[in-house]
Structures are given as C-alpha cells and as structure tokens.
Amino acid sequence: MYRVIFTSLFVLLLLLAPLTNFAQGLSLREYKYHFENSRFDTTSVDINISDKGDGQLRFKKRDEDEEVLLPIKLLPDTINRLQNLYDELRFLDTIDNYQANAQLANLGTTTLFLKQGERSRSASFNYTDNRNAMQLTALFRAIENQYRRVEEIKLARQFSPLDLPKQLKNLEEELKRNRIAEPTQIVALLSDISLDDNAPLIARNAAGKLITMIKRGK
C-alpha cells in the first residue's frame, strides 16, 4: 500500500512540475536601462538586471573604441525598490512614455524596459516630470555610479595609487548626493584600502572617513 501511495505522489509531483515552472516563468522579471547622449563624455550606458539581482553594466566613453563591461550583483532590497517603482508606474499596463511636455533633447535619451514572462515594454524620454519615472531613473543611475566608482577606485589602487585620493573624493561627493545605490556594498573595499600600507596615507584616511559616513548613513 505504501508503495502505491509513494508512486501516486511521485506521479503527482511530475505532473505539477511543469505548472510550477510555467508560473515561475510568468513571474520572473528582467529590468533594463539605456541612456545615450553623443554630447556627453560617456555616450551610452546599458544596465541589464535579473530579478535575482545578477546583471551587467555596459558603457562607452566618447574617446574610446571599446565598451566597458562590469558585472552587477544587487542586494534584495535594491531589487525590491526596482520592482516597486515599476509596479507604481503600472509599467506593463500602460502606453505612457513619461515624456514631459518640455522637450530637452540636450539631456540625452533615457529608455526604461521591463520584461515579465511573455510581456515586455519599453518607454523612452529625454525629460520627465513623472515622480516614479524620475525615481526609477535616479536608481538606475545610482547603480551605474556605484559600479563605475568602485571600478575606478580599484584601477587607481592597482595602477595609479597617487590618483586614489581623488577617486575617493569623487565617491564622497556621490555619497553626499545619494547617488550611490548600495553604500554598504562598498565598505569592504574601503576597509581594505584603510589598512593598506601601500596606499597613500591620505587615501587610507579618506577611506576610513567614508566608512564612518556610510555607517552613519552620511
């Protein structure tokens, strides 16, 4: 009898598995952001993020031939923020492009994208007065700033230590303006720098100051 029950349960699980995978597929999300402006030093930026927080940042500088590609791993809280902002926009249920009446082409073009299951949509604008669209754009840009600043600090530390204080100062300015998406993600790197005897003393002190700033919430 137990064998019959076990076999029945096993068959039931096999039957339910495709339905579970189908439901999960409908709920999985993919977030994308694109920015371009040929007048800027950075002419294009692309961010792709899964709903698990994995993704990549890709950008191109005007005077360089090759794009820079950086891996991204976001915290669950950040993914929740992204999800909530898209939900507040009802992004997949509207045709709004969020473009304000004013056209400010000199600011460049921003494109927001969301895919969920078989549904997807993008919206492009050069200037928006929609509060949620502004917050979503600001979050994507804060993600960009975070990973680019970290990469610049790592490169300076490895190849140009004398430039490290300048890069840390740039990071400080971004933190003061709330332009870093996940400040706590940077603490480990700053801790390493603050204890690195090969780094300039001014850089070690600056790193320690930034750690204190982050832990205090600025």
HELIX and SHEET records of a PDB file:
HELIX    1   1 TYR A    2  SER A   27  1                                  26    
HELIX    2   2 PRO A   76  LEU A   89  1                                  14    
HELIX    3   3 PHE A   91  ASP A   93  5                                   3    
HELIX    4   4 ALA A  105  LEU A  107  5                                   3    
HELIX    5   5 ARG A  131  PHE A  159  1                                  29    
HELIX    6   6 PRO A  161  ASP A  163  5                                   3    
HELIX    7   7 LEU A  164  LYS A  176  1                                  13    
HELIX    8   8 PRO A  183  ILE A  186  5                                   4    
HELIX    9   9 VAL A  187  SER A  194  1                                   8    
HELIX   10  10 LEU A  201  LYS A  215  1                                  15    
SHEET    1   A 6 VAL A  68  LYS A  73  0                                        
SHEET    2   A 6 ASP A  54  LYS A  61 -1                                        
SHEET    3   A 6 THR A  42  SER A  50 -1                                        
SHEET    4   A 6 ARG A  29  GLU A  36 -1                                        
SHEET    5   A 6 THR A 109  GLN A 116 -1                                        
SHEET    6   A 6 ARG A 119  PHE A 125 -1                                        
END                                                                             
